[in-house]
Amino acid sequence: MSEPEQSAVPTAAMLVIGDEILSGRTQDSNFAYLAKFLAALGIDLREGRIVADDEVGIAAAITALRPRYDYVFTSGGIGPTHDDITTDAVAKAFSTPVSVHPEAFAQLAGRYAPGEFTPARQRMARIPEGALLIRNSVSVAPGFQLANVFVMAGVPMIFRAMLEDVAPRLRRGSLVRAVTIRASVGEGRIADALRALQGNHKDVVIGSYPYFREDGYGVQLVARGRNLAAVEAAAMAIELMLVEAGVASERLSG
Amino acid sequence: MSEPEQSAVPTAAMLVIGDEILSGRTQDSNFAYLAKFLAALGIDLREGRIVADDEVGIAAAITALRPRYDYVFTSGGIGPTHDDITTDAVAKAFSTPVSVHPEAFAQLAGRYAPGEFTPARQRMARIPEGALLIRNSVSVAPGFQLANVFVMAGVPMIFRAMLEDVAPRLRRGSLVRAVTIRASVGEGRIADALRALQGNHKDVVIGSYPYFREDGYGVQLVARGRNLAAVEAAAMAIELMLVEAGVASERLSG
């Protein structure tokens, strides 16, 4: 199977799997958690997708994402019930057979009382051939890594525990530094100056995020980049611009 | 431009746009809000995507999604600053020119004091030709509807207000009914019975969602479908199965 070429900065995508997210029953929290987790490793999360418990849809998303990014992370659909179809869908995307993993089977068998290790639970030992297990401290049911795709549980506590097992396998990048400046001004009033400023600081990405709250409105301006000196220079230029515009500001971070 | 064929049940996808979601700075809440909003209209949300503030990436996602679903909703990137590029990206996906919308321009002009209607703010009146405006009660800056694509703000308060303006334009479907049953049991112990039960209730989708909390673990079983009698029959079959398995349960909804 072909691997994507390694880029200088490791890149990633996430595939959130589950009818319950699309129906509005459950608010996903794994995407935001992964975003922060990867940021701390210097890995750029570039894309997310949310799909239903549908084998064709899951396989199509895996096929689309895995050549484009260094890593693809999935959440959801690896439990023992009939709606847990992620393992087979991922295997299909790789044209890889699924078989019982002896080690996973033994560990699951050791976890249950006699008679409790049901055929459904035994299904959780079905792993695509050649995959590495992903362990977690909460449950004996494993996830797995197949090439650059990491297949993990949807239950947030287990998803997070699995990431701890995955982290040492990931190539790290240099950290993105960010400075956030809050200003009590409508972003439209400073937008022209901000555009010019972005043009003068091309190594830094400047984001403008307006907010509306009961106590008033304003904007959070964020300078992000991997060169700390460049980020600081852009942040100071933003602060100078705000002073010149007569706008009060404060640094929230950085 | 070609429209997707109307399916019996209206379908939708959402495209969340913004570096701040991918970096972990901001937890998106618009997707979950839209999911519930559409469920109340009987519209099936089938897919979600999250992309960066990147014109090529946004246009590619629009091109992929709009022929597949009756409606595509976007959030983010329509403000006055340099990182607001959604309008141009969507126009590019449709090969449609962007021009100043006279009505939007007049309304924005009326909102600002003389000298405050900056070139940046004037940019918010740039709308793809042929698009319908999407108003909201919070801000005069409009979103727009181009064919089956609804382009809306990322600020949750404005996104939600824009949905109120959009709702009357949407074809409604029959409502999905759901019954949720909580059971204090590991899902693995009832998974085989549940699979058989799903086989006997093909008009209903049965979902199994395990939870782990400080006071113990269990599972929420959800029967979903558009035929209320079929959903109720499946729910009663689940409850009977739990009784036979000696598991305590309670209905949480339905």
Boltz contact constraints between the chains, C-beta under 6 A:
constraints:
  - contact:
      token1: [A, 19]
      token2: [B, 207]
      max_distance: 6.0
  - contact:
      token1: [A, 22]
      token2: [B, 45]
      max_distance: 6.0
  - contact:
      token1: [A, 24]
      token2: [B, 35]
      max_distance: 6.0
  - contact:
      token1: [A, 24]
      token2: [B, 36]
      max_distance: 6.0
  - contact:
      token1: [A, 24]
      token2: [B, 39]
      max_distance: 6.0
  - contact:
      token1: [A, 27]
      token2: [B, 32]
      max_distance: 6.0
  - contact:
      token1: [A, 32]
      token2: [B, 27]
      max_distance: 6.0
  - contact:
      token1: [A, 35]
      token2: [B, 24]
      max_distance: 6.0
  - contact:
      token1: [A, 36]
      token2: [B, 24]
      max_distance: 6.0
  - contact:
      token1: [A, 39]
      token2: [B, 24]
      max_distance: 6.0
  - contact:
      token1: [A, 45]
      token2: [B, 22]
      max_distance: 6.0
  - contact:
      token1: [A, 47]
      token2: [B, 51]
      max_distance: 6.0
  - contact:
      token1: [A, 48]
      token2: [B, 50]
      max_distance: 6.0
  - contact:
      token1: [A, 49]
      token2: [B, 49]
      max_distance: 6.0
  - contact:
      token1: [A, 50]
      token2: [B, 48]
      max_distance: 6.0
  - contact:
      token1: [A, 51]
      token2: [B, 47]
      max_distance: 6.0
  - contact:
      token1: [A, 80]
      token2: [B, 188]
      max_distance: 6.0
  - contact:
      token1: [A, 80]
      token2: [B, 191]
      max_distance: 6.0
  - contact:
      token1: [A, 81]
      token2: [B, 187]
      max_distance: 6.0
  - contact:
      token1: [A, 81]
      token2: [B, 191]
      max_distance: 6.0
  - contact:
      token1: [A, 81]
      token2: [B, 194]
      max_distance: 6.0
  - contact:
      token1: [A, 81]
      token2: [B, 208]
      max_distance: 6.0
  - contact:
      token1: [A, 82]
      token2: [B, 195]
      max_distance: 6.0
  - contact:
      token1: [A, 82]
      token2: [B, 198]
      max_distance: 6.0
  - contact:
      token1: [A, 83]
      token2: [B, 207]
      max_distance: 6.0
  - contact:
      token1: [A, 118]
      token2: [B, 192]
      max_distance: 6.0
  - contact:
      token1: [A, 119]
      token2: [B, 192]
      max_distance: 6.0
  - contact:
      token1: [A, 120]
      token2: [B, 188]
      max_distance: 6.0
  - contact:
      token1: [A, 120]
      token2: [B, 191]
      max_distance: 6.0
  - contact:
      token1: [A, 120]
      token2: [B, 192]
      max_distance: 6.0
  - contact:
      token1: [A, 121]
      token2: [B, 188]
      max_distance: 6.0
  - contact:
      token1: [A, 157]
      token2: [B, 212]
      max_distance: 6.0
  - contact:
      token1: [A, 187]
      token2: [B, 81]
      max_distance: 6.0
  - contact:
      token1: [A, 188]
      token2: [B, 80]
      max_distance: 6.0
  - contact:
      token1: [A, 188]
      token2: [B, 120]
      max_distance: 6.0
  - contact:
      token1: [A, 188]
      token2: [B, 121]
      max_distance: 6.0
  - contact:
      token1: [A, 191]
      token2: [B, 80]
      max_distance: 6.0
  - contact:
      token1: [A, 191]
      token2: [B, 81]
      max_distance: 6.0
  - contact:
      token1: [A, 191]
      token2: [B, 120]
      max_distance: 6.0
  - contact:
      token1: [A, 192]
      token2: [B, 118]
      max_distance: 6.0
  - contact:
      token1: [A, 192]
      token2: [B, 119]
      max_distance: 6.0
  - contact:
      token1: [A, 192]
      token2: [B, 120]
      max_distance: 6.0
  - contact:
      token1: [A, 194]
      token2: [B, 81]
      max_distance: 6.0
  - contact:
      token1: [A, 195]
      token2: [B, 82]
      max_distance: 6.0
  - contact:
      token1: [A, 198]
      token2: [B, 82]
      max_distance: 6.0
  - contact:
      token1: [A, 207]
      token2: [B, 19]
      max_distance: 6.0
  - contact:
      token1: [A, 207]
      token2: [B, 83]
      max_distance: 6.0
  - contact:
      token1: [A, 208]
      token2: [B, 81]
      max_distance: 6.0
  - contact:
      token1: [A, 209]
      token2: [B, 20]
      max_distance: 6.0
  - contact:
      token1: [A, 212]
      token2: [B, 157]
      max_distance: 6.0
